[in-house]
Amino acid sequence: MAAGPTTPTKPTPPHPDAPAGPGDEDGPGSPPSGGRLPVWGIAVLLVAVALIGGHTGGSDVTGTTGTTRAESTDAVPSSDPRRTGEALPRSTPTRLLIPKIAVDAPFTALTIGSTGQLQPPPAANTNLVGWYSRGAAPGEAGTAIIAGHVDTVTSAAVFARLDELERGDRFTVSRADGTDADFVVDDAETFAKDDFPSDRVYADTRRPEVRLITCAGDYDHDVRDYTANLVVFAHLV
């Protein structure tokens, strides 16, 4: 069975205008306080990669994670509650499948490094998505965060076509316990990084939800970062 979440502590908010480092990671701000949202201390959730320039895996996340929920137990459920959209037991995601935009990608776990920054997926792998592993697992009650590169120095990456998703589109997260968590898209919106609605994007939810996040907007060569974030909102069906 899944371990119950704990109440997180409030991090020190990052400066909203902090430029991205050499890895050109996004910086939309930190999650709100209150509730049991397990993504505390993340100032960016997507690792958009620049069209040019180096990619050293840096991030402009600041703050600390505070208290987080326990790691996955990958327990096999005794029944399949997905027919009613009920939450699944906690289990590590293994693969993301989005047929409409030809995504079939494995997961890597994203964690907070010693500097307090969210570590991005390796930029060298264009077909890889990252899951914030101390947050809700996809299918578990709460808000699960899935991030992916939009491009790299060599080619388009896993979330290059994320902007094609619309309300009603479906995708699947395969999980380590052998179950699939099926999601339907509620909305897809682009937000300027200097006006990112952290309270809305990272808000805790009673039902299982997912946020797919990548970079969008124009590429600013001065700061080596994109000007916006694309966020796809979805829920378990």
C-alpha positions in Angstrom: 0.0 0.0 0.0 1.1 3.6 -0.5 2.6 5.4 2.3 0.6 8.4 3.5 1.8 11.9 2.7 3.2 14.1 5.3 2.6 17.8 5.7 5.4 19.7 4.0 7.1 22.7 5.3 7.1 26.0 3.5 10.3 26.8 1.6 11.9 30.1 1.1 10.5 31.5 -2.1 13.0 31.8 -4.9 13.6 35.0 -6.8 11.1 34.9 -9.7 13.5 36.5 -12.2 16.5 34.3 -11.6 18.0 33.4 -15.0 18.6 29.9 -16.1 22.0 28.3 -15.8 23.9 26.6 -18.6 21.4 23.8 -18.8 18.6 26.3 -19.7 16.2 25.0 -17.2 12.8 26.6 -16.7 12.0 28.7 -13.6 8.3 29.3 -13.1 8.4 29.7 -9.3 7.8 27.5 -6.3 4.6 25.7 -5.3 2.2 27.3 -2.8 2.2 26.6 0.9 -0.5 24.7 2.8 -2.2 21.4 2.1 -0.1 18.3 1.4 1.4 19.0 -2.0 4.7 17.1 -2.2 6.5 19.3 -4.6 7.9 21.8 -2.2 11.0 23.7 -3.0 10.7 23.3 -6.8 11.1 26.6 -8.5 11.1 24.9 -11.9 9.6 21.8 -13.1 10.7 21.7 -16.6 14.0 21.4 -18.1 13.6 23.1 -21.5 16.8 22.9 -23.4 18.2 25.7 -25.5 18.5 25.5 -29.3 22.2 26.5 -28.9 24.6 26.6 -26.1 25.8 24.1 -23.5 23.7 21.8 -21.4 25.4 21.0 -18.1 22.3 19.9 -16.2 22.0 23.1 -14.1 18.8 24.4 -12.8 17.5 27.7 -11.5 15.5 26.0 -8.7 16.1 27.4 -5.2 14.8 26.5 -1.8 14.5 23.1 -0.1 12.1 20.3 -0.4 11.0 20.2 3.3 9.2 17.1 4.4 8.2 14.7 1.6 6.2 11.6 1.4 7.7 8.1 1.5 9.2 6.4 -1.5 7.2 4.0 -3.6 6.3 0.5 -2.3 5.0 -0.6 -5.7 2.3 -2.7 -4.0 -0.1 -4.5 -6.4 -3.7 -3.4 -5.8 -6.3 -6.1 -4.9 -8.7 -4.6 -7.4 -8.7 -2.2 -10.3 -10.3 1.1 -9.2 -9.6 2.9 -12.5 -13.0 2.3 -13.8 -14.4 4.9 -11.4 -11.3 7.1 -11.6 -10.4 6.3 -8.0 -6.8 6.7 -6.8 -4.4 3.9 -7.4 -1.8 2.7 -4.8 1.6 4.4 -5.1 3.8 2.9 -7.8 6.8 4.1 -9.7 6.0 5.2 -13.3 8.0 3.3 -16.0 6.7 4.6 -19.3 4.7 7.5 -20.7 2.6 6.8 -23.8 0.9 9.7 -25.7 -0.3 8.2 -29.0 -1.5 11.5 -30.5 2.0 13.0 -30.4 3.9 9.8 -30.8 5.4 9.8 -27.3 6.6 6.4 -26.0 9.3 7.3 -23.5 10.8 5.8 -20.3 10.9 7.7 -17.0 13.8 8.8 -14.9 13.3 10.0 -11.4 13.9 13.7 -10.7 15.2 14.6 -7.2 16.5 17.7 -5.4 20.3 17.9 -5.4 22.6 19.1 -2.7 22.2 22.7 -3.9 18.5 22.6 -3.5 17.9 22.4 -7.2 15.7 20.0 -9.1 18.0 17.8 -11.1 16.7 17.6 -14.8 16.6 14.6 -17.1 19.9 14.1 -19.0 19.9 16.5 -21.9 21.7 13.9 -24.1 18.7 11.6 -24.2 15.9 13.2 -26.3 13.4 10.4 -25.5 13.2 10.6 -21.8 10.7 12.1 -19.3 11.3 13.0 -15.7 9.0 12.4 -12.7 9.5 14.3 -9.4 9.9 11.1 -7.3 9.2 12.6 -3.9 5.8 13.9 -5.2 2.7 12.0 -6.0 3.1 9.1 -8.4 0.9 9.2 -11.5 -2.3 7.5 -10.6 -1.9 8.2 -6.9 -4.1 10.9 -5.3 -2.5 14.3 -5.7 -0.6 16.2 -8.3 2.1 14.3 -10.1 4.7 16.3 -12.0 6.1 15.0 -15.3 8.7 17.1 -17.1 10.4 16.7 -20.5 12.7 18.5 -22.8 11.2 20.4 -25.8 14.5 20.3 -27.8 18.2 19.8 -27.4 21.3 21.2 -29.2 20.9 18.5 -31.8 17.2 17.8 -32.3 13.6 18.0 -31.1 13.0 16.1 -27.9 10.3 14.1 -26.2 7.8 17.0 -25.6 8.4 18.8 -28.9 4.7 18.3 -29.9 3.2 18.7 -26.4 1.4 21.9 -27.6 -0.8 19.7 -29.9 -2.6 18.1 -26.9 -6.2 19.3 -26.4 -9.0 18.8 -24.0 -10.3 15.2 -24.3 -7.0 13.7 -25.5 -5.8 10.7 -23.6 -2.4 9.3 -22.5 -1.2 6.4 -20.3 1.5 6.0 -17.7 2.7 2.4 -17.3 3.7 1.6 -13.7 6.1 -0.7 -11.9 3.2 -2.6 -10.2 1.9 -3.8 -13.6 -1.0 -1.4 -13.8 -1.6 1.4 -16.3 -2.9 4.8 -15.2 -5.0 6.3 -18.0 -5.4 10.1 -18.1 -7.6 12.5 -20.0 -6.5 16.1 -20.8 -8.5 18.8 -19.1 -6.7 21.8 -20.5 -3.4 23.0 -21.9 -2.1 26.5 -21.3 1.0 28.5 -21.9 2.2 30.9 -19.1 4.8 33.5 -19.2 7.6 32.6 -16.8 7.4 36.0 -15.1 3.7 35.5 -14.4 3.6 31.7 -13.7 0.5 30.7 -11.7 2.3 28.4 -9.2 -0.8 28.1 -6.9 -2.8 26.7 -9.8 -0.3 24.5 -11.4 1.1 22.9 -8.2 -2.1 22.9 -6.1 -2.8 19.7 -4.3 -5.8 17.7 -5.5 -8.1 15.1 -4.0 -8.3 13.2 -7.2 -5.2 11.8 -9.1 -4.0 14.5 -11.5 -0.9 15.0 -13.7 0.9 18.1 -15.0 3.0 17.6 -18.1 5.4 20.6 -18.3 7.8 21.8 -21.0 9.1 25.1 -22.3 7.3 27.4 -24.7 7.4 30.9 -26.1 10.3 32.6 -27.7 13.9 31.7 -27.0 15.8 34.5 -25.2 19.5 34.2 -26.3 20.6 36.7 -23.6 19.5 34.5 -20.7 19.6 31.2 -22.7 16.1 30.2 -21.8 12.6 30.2 -23.1 10.1 32.9 -22.1 7.2 30.7 -21.2 6.1 27.3 -19.9 3.5 25.0 -21.5 1.4 23.1 -18.9 -1.0 20.2 -19.7 -3.5 19.5 -17.0 -5.0 16.0 -16.9 -6.8 13.7 -14.5 -7.1 9.9 -14.0 -10.0 8.1 -15.7 
